[in-house]
Amino acid sequence: MNETVRLLQAHHSSRKYKTDPISAEVLDAIIECARRAPTSTNSHEISLVIVRNADNRARIAEIAGGQPWIAQAPVFIAVVVDLYKTGLGVEKAGAEQVFQRSLEGIMAAVSDAGIAMATLMTAARAFGLGTVPIGGIRRDPQAMIDLLELPRNTFPVDGVVLGYVAEESPQKPRMPIESYRHEEKYHSEALKPAIDAYDQTLEAFWQKIGRTDGLSWSANMAQHYGTISRLIKSVAQKQGFTIEV
Ligand SMILES: Cc1cc2nc3c(=O)[nH]c(=O)nc-3n(C[C@H](O)[C@H](O)[C@H](O)COP(=O)(O)O)c2cc1C
């Protein structure tokens, strides 16, 4: 099989790392891959903050709600939506940036952040590194903003952990393809059977790997999508992001 396809289809998050450093050459190449990724309207509205300092990684592990892999692995990259940068361009051209005050602006910027994340992870894995995306930094975005000294109109959306893997994790099963791939139109009738099947598959997977705290997909969704953190809204507003349009 084509090596890139094999790499993508073998994706799994890794949460046990060696402390071995990543060479500057490898890290530079990974970052260059993400810098070459597309951005909406060539906005360049993403910036990365590379965190290697052990104390700072330990702090981020704490901010993310106690995620030891952030402290263990040698590199954490914060993916920052950067409408400060674009604002400087708008200002230079004699106008006032309003994009950060729109749903369109937030959707475009978060899409670009996702592309940067995926590119960083794929490039890292091509170098034999393990990765795990980290949205947990949004548990306390103000602490991340303070730590990284982020200016107005920026937001630390996600991060990614990079390191050499100490212990491989098994690949997590996915929901049946019918819930994901829709031909010509959306097939809502495919969802409930797919969800039932996946709830069973995931419960069997947790049993197989000996995880006693593993939830079915539905229960996991109820836990995470049944509540909303209000903190993110107030911090985002303070940074300059609102949805007025
Ligand atoms: C945007 C995003 C944020 C995530 N945040 C975290 C996180 O904070 N901590 C973590 O351990 N995993 C995090 N994950 C990893 C998911 O839990 C993981 O991708 C999912 O369970 C599927 O497992 P897999 O990646 O091993 O296939 C995140 C994934 C994404 C895409």
The ligand as a MOL file (V3000), in Angstrom:
LIG
                    3D

  0  0  0     0  0            999 V3000
M  V30 BEGIN CTAB
M  V30 COUNTS 31 33 0 0 0
M  V30 BEGIN ATOM
M  V30 1 C -9.5850 18.5090 18.4350 0
M  V30 2 C -9.2220 17.3290 19.3110 0
M  V30 3 C -8.9540 17.5220 20.6460 0
M  V30 4 C -8.5630 16.4490 21.4510 0
M  V30 5 N -8.2250 16.6640 22.7530 0
M  V30 6 C -7.6840 15.6620 23.4780 0
M  V30 7 C -7.1700 15.9140 24.7810 0
M  V30 8 O -7.2200 17.0190 25.3070 0
M  V30 9 N -6.5990 14.8720 25.4280 0
M  V30 10 C -6.4960 13.6310 24.8910 0
M  V30 11 O -5.9500 12.7440 25.5400 0
M  V30 12 N -7.0070 13.3560 23.6730 0
M  V30 13 C -7.5720 14.3400 22.9530 0
M  V30 14 N -8.0330 14.0970 21.6890 0
M  V30 15 C -7.8960 12.7550 21.1200 0
M  V30 16 C -9.2410 12.0400 20.9720 0
M  V30 17 O -9.6930 11.6280 22.2320 0
M  V30 18 C -9.0170 10.8580 20.0360 0
M  V30 19 O -8.6260 11.3400 18.7660 0
M  V30 20 C -10.2710 9.9760 19.9150 0
M  V30 21 O -10.5740 9.3890 21.1390 0
M  V30 22 C -10.0240 8.8700 18.8860 0
M  V30 23 O -8.9050 8.0950 19.2800 0
M  V30 24 P -7.6500 7.9370 18.3240 0
M  V30 25 O -7.1080 9.2990 18.0240 0
M  V30 26 O -6.6500 7.1190 19.0990 0
M  V30 27 O -8.1050 7.2540 17.1100 0
M  V30 28 C -8.4740 15.1430 20.8930 0
M  V30 29 C -8.7850 14.9620 19.5340 0
M  V30 30 C -9.1340 16.0370 18.7510 0
M  V30 31 C -9.4180 15.8060 17.2920 0
M  V30 END ATOM
M  V30 BEGIN BOND
M  V30 1 1 1 2
M  V30 2 1 2 3
M  V30 3 2 2 30
M  V30 4 2 3 4
M  V30 5 1 4 5
M  V30 6 1 4 28
M  V30 7 2 5 6
M  V30 8 1 6 7
M  V30 9 1 6 13
M  V30 10 2 7 8
M  V30 11 1 7 9
M  V30 12 1 9 10
M  V30 13 2 10 11
M  V30 14 1 10 12
M  V30 15 2 12 13
M  V30 16 1 13 14
M  V30 17 1 14 15
M  V30 18 1 14 28
M  V30 19 1 15 16
M  V30 20 1 16 17
M  V30 21 1 16 18
M  V30 22 1 18 19
M  V30 23 1 18 20
M  V30 24 1 20 21
M  V30 25 1 20 22
M  V30 26 1 22 23
M  V30 27 1 23 24
M  V30 28 2 24 25
M  V30 29 1 24 26
M  V30 30 1 24 27
M  V30 31 2 28 29
M  V30 32 1 29 30
M  V30 33 1 30 31
M  V30 END BOND
M  V30 END CTAB
M  END
